């Protein structure tokens, strides 16, 4: 696996790659502004994911995520989050999550069958 250590990277797009988990060192990309991890079969985000605090756009659509780390609260510059069509457990009933994120950015949620 390729080592990731370029802290000057500002945007990263991963397309049609099965990754399940992010590679070691991923959270060292502290200058990322945009991150697109759609359709990658991603199952897990590390608890330290919130260290990517400069993110403005985060797309995690069409994956296998069951939860999101609490450290997402640290993404204070986030303007867009798309987590539609994942395998979230108890996500729809987590109203404090919606309250927090609706105050910060437009929340895109296209989970099939969800009632918002």
C-alpha positions, 0 to 999 in steps of 0.5 A: 500500500502507498504511504500517504504523507503529503500535508499540502494536499488540498483535494482528493478524489477516490473513484471506484476503488474498494478500500473498506478502511482508510489507509494508515496515515490518511488523517495526516492530510490535514489540508484537505478541503474536499474528500470524495469517497463515494462507492468505495465499500468503505465500512469504517471511519477512524475516530481521529477523522475529525483531524481533517478539520479543513474539510469543506466537502465530504462525500461518503455516499453509497458505502457500507458505513454503520456509524460516523465518528463523534470527531466529525464535530471538529469539521467546523468548515464543513459546508456539504456532507453526503452520507446517503445510502449507507448501512447506518444503525440508529442513524435516523433516530439520532436527532442531536446529530441532525440538530448539530449538522443542520446548524452548520451546513446543508445536510444531504441525506438520500437514504432509501426509505428514510423519513425526514 
